[in-house]
């Protein structure tokens, strides 16, 4: 025990450095976990505070989970959530790696920074702002796209009433907004690759594409696997702003834009059912944890060096 405290004292500077991060996790990640009991109760506010309301609410077990998945929309929102996130993971990975390689290959590094800044800028825009930009293109009366269609003799399209276009719109907007940020990690990893490997490859007669294939991609593989495992863990969580703000909560688009997060939000605002919202959040967290563990186990069986833990 004395050795333990001696180690703490010897590393006090480093411990103080991580203290803000530890405090943040305790306050915003671990303490709220006690609130997951709401998912198993019929939570009712009694006016005497959160703890009193929680203690006086009736225990209903798994009834909130049953209500969540007994609805006719359960299959639709689960399908949309999983399929969209699968596309986001695959397309984001491929384009992020490709963009990082392109930036690293540019000879003019000053212009490369300009291009990188331009690609990164959309990430800092709120989905609310982006939704207004998108509306200026898709508005049925004065949108830019409909104006172009009419100028070529076509009929204007009611974009916010036609579900068939929105899977492509959502995928494009998600990639447009997040691609620049997603490529930064890969670009940093590429910058850390020992240049001797490229020099050895050039001595052996390898061209640019062969260097990318035999040096860059293998060096990025561990990072790609780790980030993919983490993204798989979030496959049941959706970007609320993307699926709620861009379609402008249009009812005709629900079959292709409604996901678990937006469905629960609408249920919370219309019914005020806090317990069902907590059940949905707990369900997403548990499934995400299982997927991370399962994916990491599969990777570990294939190659332990590439596993997350």
N, C-alpha and C positions, 0 to 999 in steps of 0.2 A: 504493500500500500504506500509506503514511504517513497519507493522508487517511482510509483505512478505520479505522486504529487511533485516529486523532483523534476520529472519529465515535463509536467505541466508548467512549472515555474521556469524551466530552461527554455521552453518554447512559447513563453507568454506573449511575445511580440507577434508571432504568427497567429496565435489564438485570438488576439485582439483584432487582427486583420480579418479573420473569418467570422467574427462575432456578429456583424450586421447581417451577413447572409444567413447565419444560423437563426438569428432572431426573426428574420423575415419568414423563414420556413416554419418556425414554431408557431408564429402568430397567424400566418395566412394559409398554411398547408396542413399542419398537424392539429392545432386546436380546433379548427372547424370540423375535423373528422368526427367529433363527438355529436355533431348535429345530424349525422347520418341516421340516427335513431328515428328521426322524423319520417323516414321512408317506411317505417313499420308502424306508424301511428296515424290516427285520424286527427291531424293537428288542428286545433282550434284556439284562437287568441282569446284569452279570458280577461285581458286588460291589466294584468298584474305583472307583466314582463315576460320575457322569452322563457326563462327557466320554469316559472309557474305554469305557463301555458303548456310547455312540453310535458311537465309532470302530470297535469290534469287531463291531457288528451288520452283518448282510448287507444289501447293497443289493438291493431288490426292484422298484425303479421304480414303476410304476403299479398293482402288484398289490393294494395296500391300497384303492385307489379302486375297482378292479374288485370286490373282495370286498364293499365297502360297497354297491354298486349291483347286485350279482348276486343279492342276497337277494330273497325273495318280498315282503318288506315295503317295498322301496325306493320303489315307486310310492305306497303308502299314506302313508308318513312325509313324502315330498316334497309330496304333495297336501295333507295336513293342514297342513304348515308354511306353504305358500304361501297357501292359501285363508283360514286363520285370520288371518294377518297382513294380507291384503288387507282383510278385514272390519274388523280393528282399526284400520287406517289410515283407511279411509273413515268408519266410524262415529265413531271418536275425533276426526277432523277436524271433522265436522259438529256433533257435540255439544259439542266444546270451543269452537268459535267461537260457537255459540248460547249456551252457558253464560256465556262472557265478555261477550257483548252484554247478557244478562239482568242480570248483576252490575253492569255499567256503567250500566244504565238504572234501577236501583233508586234511589229518591229518598232513602231513609233509609240513608246511607252506613255508619252504625254497625251497623245490622242486616245490611247487605251484607257487612261484614267477618265478622260472626258466621256467616252462611251460607257464606262462602268458606272459613272455618276448618273448618266442619263437612264441607264437600266435600273439603277437602284431607287431613283426618285419615286416611282409609283408605290413602292412599299410603304412610304411614309404618308401616303394619302389615306384618309378615312374612307371606309366603304360608303359613308353617307355622301361625301364629296364625289366619289367615283360614280355613285348612283345617279347623281344629277348630270354628270358628264355623259353617262350612258343614255339617259333620258333625252338629252339634246340630240342624240343620234337616232333613237328609236321612237320618238314621239310620233304618234299617228298623224297629227295635224301639221306640225312644223319641224319634224325630225329631219336630219340631214340625209339619212338613208332613203326615207320615203320621198324626199324632194328629188333625189337622184333617180329613183325608180319612176316617178311621175314624169320627169324630164325626158326619159327614154320611152315614154308611152305606156308604162305599166300601171298597175293599180296599187295604191298604198297598202301596206301590210299593217295589221293591228298586232304589233309585236307583243304587247302585254296581254293578248288573248289567245296567242298561238303557242301551245306547249312544245311543238315539234322543234322550234328553233333554240329553245333555252338550254338544253344540255350542252350544245356547242358554245353558246354565249357564256355560260357559267365556267366552262372549262377554259375558254380563251381568257376571260377576265381574271381568273385565278392565276393562270400562268403569267399573264401580263403583269400583274401586281407583285407576284412573289418570286419571279425568275431571277431578277437581279440580286436580291438578297440571298436566294438559295445557292447562287453560284459563288458567293464570297468564300464560303468554307472550303469548297473544292479548289478555288483559286489560291487560297492560302496554303493548302496542302501541296499543290503543284509547285508553288514557290519554294517549299521546303525540301523538294526532291534534290538530292545531290547531283550537281551538274556533271560530275564524273561519269555517271551512267549514260547521259546523253552523248558525251564525248566518246565514250567507248563504243556506243552504238553507231556513231558517225564513222569511227575508224573501221568498224566492221562493214560499212557500206549501207547502213540503214537510212532510208529516206525519212521525211517528216511523218508520214502516216505510220511507218514501221516503228518509229520512236514512240509515237502516241500509243500504238498497240502493245508494244513490248516493254515500255518503260513507264509511261504516264499512267495508263489504266491499271497495271498491276500494283503500282504504288498507291493508287487511290482506292483499291478494292477494300482494304480494312475499313476505311472511313465510310465508303458507300454502304457496306454491310451494317455498320453501327447505326448510321442515320436511318437506314431502312427499317431496322428493328424498332427504333424509337418511333418512327412514323406509323408502323403497323400497330403500335400500342394506342395510337390516336385515331384508329380507323372508324371508331364508333362516335367520335366527336367531330362536329362540323364547325366551319367558320360561320358564325351566326350572321355577321354582317353581309357576307357574300350571298347567302340564301334568303335573307330577309329583306335587306335594303335594295339589292339590285332588281328583283322582280316586283318591288313595291307592294308586297303582300297581296298580289293579284290572285284572286280565287281560281280563275281558269288555269293558272299555272301550277297549282298545288300538286298535281300528279307527277310533275318532273322537278319541282323545286322544293317540295316539303321534305324536311329531314327531321331527325329526332329533336334537335335543339329548337327549331322553329315551331314544331308541333307542340312541344311542351310549353314554350313561351306563350303561344296563343291559348293553350288550355289554362295556363296560370292567369293570364289577363282576363279571360272570359269567365272562368269558373272560380278562380282564386284558390285552386287546390294546391297548396304548398307541398303536401305529402306526396302527391303524384310527381311533382317536379323533383323532389328529393329522391324518389325511387328511380326516376329516369337517370339522374346524375350518378347515383350509386351503381346502377346497371352498367352505364358507360364505363365507369372506372374499373369495375370488376372484370368486364370483358376485355378492356384495354390491358389490364395487368396479366390476364391469362394469355392474351395474344403475344405480349412481349416475352413472357416466360417460354411459351411454345416455340416462337420464332428463334429465340436465343438457343433453346435446346436443340432444334434442328441444325442450326449453324454450328453448334458445338460438336454435334455428332459428325458433321462433315469435315470441319477443320477447327479445332479448339482455339487456335491462335486468332481467329476472326470473331470469336464470340464476345459478347458484351461483358459477361462475367462467368 
